[in-house]
Amino acid sequence: MIALRDTNAYTAIMRCYPLEDIQAILMASIVISELK
């Protein structure tokens, strides 16, 4: 899993997006990080 260093940005995202979108964003971030 990704270590979210900027928790303020993460909580801001949590307020702006529904949970399903959060999970999709996290999955995309994980895939992108594994491709690098």
C-alpha positions in Angstrom: 0.0 0.0 0.0 1.0 3.6 -0.4 2.1 5.6 2.6 0.2 8.9 2.5 2.6 11.5 3.7 0.3 14.5 3.2 -2.6 13.6 5.4 -4.1 17.1 5.1 -4.4 16.6 1.4 -5.8 13.2 1.9 -8.5 14.4 4.3 -9.4 17.2 1.9 -9.8 14.6 -0.8 -11.9 12.5 1.5 -14.3 15.4 2.1 -14.6 16.2 -1.6 -15.1 12.7 -3.1 -17.3 9.8 -2.3 -15.7 6.7 -0.9 -16.0 4.8 -4.1 -14.0 7.5 -5.9 -11.4 7.4 -3.1 -10.9 3.7 -3.6 -10.6 4.1 -7.4 -8.0 6.9 -6.9 -6.0 4.8 -4.5 -6.1 1.7 -6.7 -4.9 3.9 -9.7 -2.1 5.4 -7.6 -1.0 1.9 -6.5 -0.9 0.7 -10.1 1.0 3.8 -11.3 3.5 3.4 -8.5 4.1 -0.2 -9.4 4.6 0.6 -13.0 7.4 3.1 -12.2 
